[in-house]
Amino acid sequence: MWDRLEVQNEELVAAVQQLKPKARFIVTGYVLKGKTFKELAQETKLTERAAASTYYRSIEKLRIKMEKEK
């Protein structure tokens, strides 16, 4: 998927790739593909709440990681 995107922040791409596969799937599905948490939950066999929680925890991890990169 990444090879089709113009990478403007290699550190962010590296940080996303370090997420666990399910978390990476949810983050990229929500951000890049515009899927809803309901759709992502169905695809990952999670509840909608768990998919949203995974997304927000992952975003926080990415924020922390990116702050350390500065």
Secondary structure as GFF3:
##gff-version 3
##sequence-region A 1 70
A	DSSP	three_ten_helix	2	4	.	.	.	ID=ss1
A	DSSP	alpha_helix	10	17	.	.	.	ID=ss2
A	DSSP	alpha_helix	21	31	.	.	.	ID=ss3
A	DSSP	alpha_helix	37	44	.	.	.	ID=ss4
A	DSSP	alpha_helix	48	69	.	.	.	ID=ss5
###
